[in-house]
Amino acid sequence: MEIIIYSWALITTFYLLAEVSDRYFIPALDQIAKRLKMSHEMAGATLMAIGSSAPELFVAIIALVHSGNHEAIGVGTIVGSALFNILVIIGASAAVRKVKLMWQPVLRDLLFYGLSVAALFFILRDGEVNWIESLVLVIFYGGYLIAVMYWRKLLKFTDTDSIDDDYIEEGELKGWKKIFQPLNYVLRKIFPPPKHYIATFALSVLAIAVLCWILVESAIGISQILDIPEIIIALTVLAVGTSIPDMISSVIVAKQGRGGMAVSNAVGSNIFDILIGLGLPWLLITLIKGSSISTQAEGLNESVILLLASVLLIFIAFLISRWRIGQRLGYTLIVIYLLYIGKEIFDLYS
């Protein structure tokens, strides 16, 4: 009976994360980006990436402060989410609409992402992290934000993304979504009208935090009942579930013709996940405890190496296609991710 309750909690929470992202969070971010007069690629790499990565950040924080040494859940979720973002989200964005990317911002994001993964690999090598290593990650993210601000002036490029006025967003699915209509009603009553986008943004972040707490509790419960290592649950189920907001937002903007924003969102989310999603909770806990902490992330080296390989793969693919993405590249990336998941499942039962 408990496994049914935990599973239902996971499914419901994943759905609510998707709804909060699609209906409230993304529109609020669009309004904030317009007020700040940000370009599509800059908004994707910063505001959208930071906000849509909030689930991973809150999962990492909750896993660290949760009693019982569950640190592996936070690290595993972020590493698994990074793989999902770089392979599935970019793949899905490429599959729904062919587009030519601006190479300058993509090169910037892939460069910082590669360095972020390398830093993560270095930190996880001994299974412990101290406040200096954590601080370096956080400072490095500040460097990334500065690069985003001045990259356009450095390489002299203009935003080529354009919104397709003929794009019509698909209607709601009729059927299984009817099951969650009561939840949709509650969301409509909680969130303010679209014109109050700052309040909507704040409520969205709060809702994501609460939902992520439920995710962590459910993941721990399922792991204990099925006797599955928490790191496996985090790398697969939680990683995919917390990436749903990223997936939705990237596919939406890709369908609208803003492929550059979709790619910047996916890669920028990975940079945020590693540097802030892990760096900030680690920094706070190590400063509070006054000593280094265990990451409880043994066995993740292979996945981190795959992250590095994925950066190289994406970069080479973009060069070969002359910075154009389409269905062939999209489906290839998705298949690679499915092979990775298949390997993790095989290793678990072998």
C-alpha positions as CSV (number, residue, x, y, z in Angstrom):
1,M,0.0,0.0,0.0
2,E,2.8,2.4,0.8
3,I,4.5,1.9,-2.6
4,I,1.2,2.9,-4.2
5,I,0.9,6.1,-2.1
6,Y,4.6,7.1,-2.8
7,S,4.2,6.4,-6.5
8,W,1.0,8.4,-6.8
9,A,2.7,11.2,-4.9
10,L,5.5,11.2,-7.4
11,I,3.2,11.2,-10.4
12,T,1.0,14.0,-9.0
13,T,4.1,16.1,-8.0
14,F,5.6,15.7,-11.5
15,Y,2.3,16.8,-13.0
16,L,2.1,19.8,-10.8
17,L,5.7,20.8,-11.5
18,A,4.8,20.7,-15.2
19,E,1.6,22.7,-14.8
20,V,3.2,25.4,-12.6
21,S,6.0,25.7,-15.1
22,D,3.8,25.8,-18.2
23,R,0.9,27.9,-17.0
24,Y,2.5,30.3,-14.5
25,F,6.3,30.2,-14.3
26,I,7.2,30.5,-18.0
27,P,4.7,33.4,-18.8
28,A,6.0,35.3,-15.7
29,L,9.6,34.8,-16.9
30,D,8.7,36.1,-20.3
31,Q,7.2,39.2,-18.8
32,I,10.3,39.8,-16.6
33,A,12.6,39.3,-19.6
34,K,10.6,41.8,-21.6
35,R,10.8,44.4,-18.8
36,L,14.5,43.9,-18.6
37,K,14.8,44.1,-22.4
38,M,16.8,40.8,-22.5
39,S,17.5,39.0,-25.8
40,H,16.0,35.5,-26.3
41,E,19.4,33.8,-25.8
42,M,20.2,35.8,-22.7
43,A,16.8,35.2,-21.2
44,G,17.2,31.5,-21.9
45,A,20.7,31.2,-20.4
46,T,19.8,33.2,-17.2
47,L,16.2,33.8,-16.1
48,M,14.7,30.7,-17.7
49,A,17.6,28.5,-16.8
50,I,17.7,29.7,-13.2
51,G,14.0,29.4,-12.7
52,S,13.4,26.1,-14.4
53,S,16.3,24.6,-12.5
54,A,14.7,25.5,-9.2
55,P,13.4,21.9,-8.7
56,E,17.0,20.5,-8.8
57,L,18.2,23.2,-6.4
58,F,15.5,22.6,-3.8
59,V,16.0,18.8,-4.1
60,A,19.7,19.2,-3.4
61,I,19.0,21.5,-0.4
62,I,16.3,19.2,1.0
63,A,18.5,16.1,0.5
64,L,21.3,17.8,2.4
65,V,19.3,18.9,5.4
66,H,17.2,15.7,5.6
67,S,18.2,13.5,8.4
68,G,19.7,10.1,7.5
69,N,22.5,10.9,5.0
70,H,20.6,11.3,1.8
71,E,23.1,13.6,0.1
72,A,23.3,11.2,-2.9
73,I,19.8,12.1,-3.9
74,G,20.7,15.7,-4.5
75,V,23.9,14.9,-6.4
76,G,22.4,12.1,-8.4
77,T,19.3,14.2,-9.4
78,I,21.5,17.0,-10.7
79,V,23.9,14.7,-12.6
80,G,21.0,12.8,-14.1
81,S,19.1,16.0,-14.9
82,A,22.2,17.4,-16.6
83,L,22.3,14.3,-18.9
84,F,18.5,14.6,-19.5
85,N,18.9,18.3,-20.4
86,I,21.8,18.0,-22.7
87,L,20.5,14.9,-24.6
88,V,16.7,14.8,-24.3
89,I,15.8,18.4,-24.1
90,I,18.1,19.6,-26.9
91,G,17.1,16.5,-28.8
92,A,13.4,17.2,-28.4
93,S,13.8,20.8,-29.3
94,A,15.7,19.8,-32.4
95,A,13.0,17.2,-33.3
96,V,10.0,19.6,-33.2
97,R,11.5,22.2,-35.4
98,K,14.6,22.7,-37.6
99,V,16.5,25.9,-36.8
100,K,19.9,27.5,-37.4
101,L,21.6,28.5,-34.1
102,M,23.8,31.5,-33.4
103,W,27.1,29.9,-32.8
104,Q,28.5,32.6,-30.5
105,P,26.1,32.1,-27.4
106,V,26.1,28.3,-27.9
107,L,29.9,28.2,-27.9
108,R,29.8,30.3,-24.7
109,D,27.4,28.0,-22.9
110,L,29.1,24.8,-24.0
111,L,32.5,26.2,-22.9
112,F,31.2,27.1,-19.4
113,Y,29.3,23.9,-19.2
114,G,32.3,21.8,-20.0
115,L,34.4,23.6,-17.4
116,S,31.5,23.1,-14.8
117,V,31.5,19.4,-15.4
118,A,35.3,19.2,-15.2
119,A,35.1,21.1,-11.8
120,L,32.4,18.6,-10.6
121,F,34.5,15.6,-11.6
122,F,37.5,17.1,-9.6
123,I,35.4,17.7,-6.5
124,L,33.7,14.3,-6.5
125,R,37.0,12.4,-6.9
126,D,37.5,11.9,-3.1
127,G,33.8,11.8,-2.0
128,E,34.1,15.0,0.1
129,V,33.6,18.7,-0.5
130,N,34.8,21.6,1.5
131,W,33.8,25.2,1.7
132,I,36.6,26.4,-0.7
133,E,35.5,24.0,-3.4
134,S,31.9,25.1,-3.0
135,L,32.8,28.8,-3.1
136,V,34.7,28.3,-6.3
137,L,31.6,26.8,-7.9
138,V,29.4,29.7,-6.8
139,I,32.0,32.3,-7.9
140,F,32.4,30.6,-11.3
141,Y,28.7,31.0,-11.9
142,G,29.1,34.7,-11.3
143,G,31.8,34.6,-14.0
144,Y,29.3,32.9,-16.3
145,L,26.7,35.7,-15.7
146,I,29.3,38.3,-16.5
147,A,30.2,36.4,-19.7
148,V,26.5,36.4,-20.7
149,M,26.4,40.2,-20.2
150,Y,29.5,41.0,-22.3
151,W,29.6,38.1,-24.8
152,R,27.5,40.0,-27.3
153,K,29.9,42.9,-27.3
154,L,32.9,40.7,-27.5
155,L,31.9,38.6,-30.5
156,K,29.5,41.1,-32.2
157,F,26.4,39.1,-32.9
158,T,22.7,39.9,-33.0
159,D,19.7,37.8,-31.9
160,T,18.4,35.9,-34.9
161,D,15.5,34.1,-33.1
162,S,12.1,35.2,-34.2
163,I,8.7,34.2,-32.9
164,D,6.5,32.4,-35.5
165,D,3.2,34.2,-35.5
166,D,1.6,31.2,-37.1
167,Y,2.5,28.9,-34.3
168,I,-0.6,27.8,-32.4
169,E,0.0,26.1,-29.0
170,E,-1.6,22.7,-28.8
171,G,-4.7,22.3,-26.8
172,E,-4.8,20.4,-23.5
173,L,-4.8,16.7,-23.6
174,K,-8.3,15.3,-23.0
175,G,-8.4,12.1,-21.1
176,W,-5.8,11.4,-18.4
177,K,-5.5,15.2,-17.7
178,K,-9.1,15.2,-16.5
179,I,-8.0,13.2,-13.5
180,F,-6.0,16.3,-12.3
181,Q,-8.8,18.9,-13.0
182,P,-9.3,19.5,-9.2
183,L,-5.6,20.3,-8.9
184,N,-5.8,22.7,-11.8
185,Y,-8.8,24.4,-10.1
186,V,-6.8,24.9,-7.0
187,L,-3.8,26.3,-8.9
188,R,-6.1,28.8,-10.7
189,K,-7.4,30.0,-7.3
190,I,-3.9,30.3,-5.7
191,F,-2.1,32.1,-8.5
192,P,-2.9,35.8,-9.3
193,P,-3.9,37.1,-12.8
194,P,-1.1,37.3,-15.4
195,K,-0.5,41.0,-15.0
196,H,0.9,40.3,-11.5
197,Y,3.8,38.5,-12.9
198,I,6.2,39.2,-10.1
199,A,3.9,37.6,-7.5
200,T,3.3,34.8,-9.9
201,F,7.0,34.2,-10.2
202,A,7.5,34.2,-6.4
203,L,4.6,31.8,-5.9
204,S,5.9,29.5,-8.6
205,V,9.3,29.2,-6.9
206,L,7.6,28.6,-3.5
207,A,5.3,25.9,-5.1
208,I,8.3,24.2,-6.7
209,A,10.1,24.1,-3.3
210,V,7.1,22.4,-1.6
211,L,6.7,20.0,-4.4
212,C,10.4,19.1,-4.3
213,W,10.1,18.3,-0.6
214,I,7.4,15.8,-1.5
215,L,9.6,14.4,-4.2
216,V,12.5,13.7,-1.9
217,E,10.3,12.1,0.8
218,S,8.6,9.9,-1.9
219,A,12.0,8.9,-3.4
220,I,13.4,7.9,0.0
221,G,10.2,5.9,0.7
222,I,10.3,4.0,-2.7
223,S,14.0,3.4,-2.3
224,Q,13.6,1.8,1.1
225,I,10.6,-0.3,0.1
226,L,12.1,-1.7,-3.1
227,D,15.6,-1.8,-1.7
228,I,16.9,0.2,-4.7
229,P,19.9,2.5,-4.1
230,E,18.8,6.1,-3.7
231,I,21.4,7.2,-6.3
232,I,19.7,5.1,-9.0
233,I,16.3,6.6,-8.1
234,A,17.9,10.1,-8.3
235,L,19.7,9.5,-11.6
236,T,16.6,8.3,-13.3
237,V,13.1,9.0,-11.8
238,L,13.9,12.2,-10.0
239,A,16.2,13.5,-12.7
240,V,13.5,13.2,-15.4
241,G,10.7,14.5,-13.1
242,T,12.5,17.6,-12.0
243,S,13.5,18.3,-15.6
244,I,9.9,18.4,-16.8
245,P,9.8,22.3,-16.4
246,D,12.9,22.5,-18.5
247,M,11.5,20.1,-21.1
248,I,8.2,22.0,-21.4
249,S,9.7,25.5,-21.6
250,S,12.4,24.5,-24.2
251,V,10.0,22.6,-26.5
252,I,7.5,25.5,-26.3
253,V,10.0,28.2,-27.4
254,A,11.5,25.8,-30.0
255,K,8.0,25.4,-31.6
256,Q,7.8,29.2,-31.6
257,G,10.9,29.4,-33.7
258,R,13.2,30.4,-30.8
259,G,15.6,27.5,-31.1
260,G,18.5,29.4,-29.7
261,M,16.6,30.2,-26.5
262,A,15.7,26.5,-26.1
263,V,19.4,25.4,-26.4
264,S,20.5,28.2,-24.1
265,N,17.9,27.1,-21.6
266,A,19.0,23.5,-21.6
267,V,22.7,24.2,-21.4
268,G,22.3,27.1,-19.1
269,S,20.2,25.0,-16.7
270,N,23.0,22.5,-16.5
271,I,25.5,25.2,-15.6
272,F,23.1,26.5,-12.9
273,D,22.5,23.0,-11.6
274,I,26.2,22.2,-11.1
275,L,27.5,25.6,-10.0
276,I,24.6,26.8,-7.9
277,G,22.3,23.7,-7.5
278,L,25.2,21.9,-5.9
279,G,27.7,24.7,-5.0
280,L,25.3,26.8,-3.0
281,P,23.9,24.1,-0.7
282,W,27.4,22.6,-0.2
283,L,28.7,26.1,0.7
284,L,25.9,26.8,3.2
285,I,26.2,23.4,4.9
286,T,30.1,23.4,5.1
287,L,30.1,26.9,6.6
288,I,27.4,25.9,9.1
289,K,29.2,22.7,10.1
290,G,32.7,24.2,9.9
291,S,34.0,21.1,8.1
292,S,33.9,19.3,4.9
293,I,30.9,17.0,4.1
294,S,30.5,13.7,2.3
295,T,28.8,13.8,-1.1
296,Q,27.7,10.1,-0.7
297,A,28.1,10.0,-4.5
298,E,30.3,7.0,-5.1
299,G,29.8,5.5,-8.5
300,L,28.9,8.7,-10.2
301,N,32.3,9.1,-12.0
302,E,31.0,7.2,-15.0
303,S,28.0,9.4,-15.4
304,V,30.1,12.6,-15.0
305,I,32.4,11.3,-17.7
306,L,29.4,10.8,-19.9
307,L,28.5,14.4,-19.2
308,L,31.9,15.5,-20.5
309,A,31.5,13.3,-23.5
310,S,28.0,14.7,-24.2
311,V,29.5,18.2,-24.4
312,L,32.0,17.1,-26.9
313,L,29.3,15.2,-28.9
314,I,27.0,18.2,-29.0
315,F,29.8,20.6,-30.1
316,I,31.0,18.3,-32.9
317,A,27.4,17.7,-34.1
318,F,26.8,21.4,-34.2
319,L,30.0,22.0,-36.2
320,I,29.2,19.2,-38.7
321,S,25.6,20.5,-39.2
322,R,27.0,24.1,-39.4
323,W,25.0,25.1,-36.3
324,R,21.7,23.8,-37.6
325,I,19.6,21.4,-35.5
326,G,16.9,19.1,-36.9
327,Q,15.2,15.8,-36.5
328,R,18.2,13.6,-37.2
329,L,20.3,15.1,-34.5
330,G,17.3,15.3,-32.1
331,Y,16.4,11.7,-32.4
332,T,20.1,10.6,-32.1
333,L,20.5,12.4,-28.8
334,I,17.3,10.9,-27.4
335,V,18.4,7.4,-28.4
336,I,21.8,8.0,-26.6
337,Y,19.9,8.9,-23.4
338,L,17.7,5.9,-23.7
339,L,20.7,3.7,-24.0
340,Y,22.2,5.3,-20.9
341,I,19.0,4.6,-18.9
342,G,19.0,1.0,-20.2
343,K,22.6,0.5,-19.1
344,E,21.7,1.9,-15.6
345,I,18.8,-0.6,-15.3
346,F,20.9,-3.4,-16.6
347,D,23.7,-2.7,-14.0
348,L,21.1,-2.5,-11.2
349,Y,19.8,-6.1,-11.9
350,S,23.0,-7.7,-13.1
